[in-house]
Amino acid sequence: MGGLRGLYARFRQLIHEVAKFGVVGGVNFFVDIGLYNVCESLLGLGPLTSKTISVTVAATLAFVGNRYWTWRNRPRTNLAREYFLYFVMNAVGLLISLLCLGFSYYVLGEQWPAVFRTTLANNISGSIVGTALGTLFRFFAYRKWVFLPAHDPGVDPATGLPEPADGEHGSQPE
């Protein structure tokens, strides 16, 4: 049992971050799916437009949850910087979802429209497969670039990106 306790102690912070990120993501997963279906089924918007709207709204809500709960113990470097980078990373996550949805709808749906051009198929490809892959990317990206730990380098005020650590300025060792 000592080995499990030691392992837990070593990864305690990461486990708590993953759990909180999962709760925030889970709530917003349902916001995403619900809004996607409202946009596509009730408003008659196309699948890619519907997904873009639903992910944008869900991501905005998730920013608040992640900033003020998941990574609340990390220093706030600059709200505008965090918000900007958060949405850049979400744009990549959205692109992952759109690629999954677009491949299913436009590529596979060309061959089997009765199967891949349905609301169920769109939800599976965009909201389940795409969201799962995008979530893996987002967790890593938020943790690494958006909500910086206290020991990370400062932020360049001109670009809003982390400053390179000593020795990473591109110069060759002598």
ABEGO torsion letter per residue (X at the ends): XAAAAAAAAAAAAAAAAAAAAAAAAAAAAAAAAAAAAAAAAAAGBBAAAAAAAAAAAAAAAAAAAAAAAAAAABBBAEAAAAAAAAAAAAAAAAAAAAAAAAAAAAAAAAABAAAAABAAAAAAAAAAAAAAAAAAAAAAAAAAAABBBAABBBBBAAAGBBBBBBGAAGBBBX
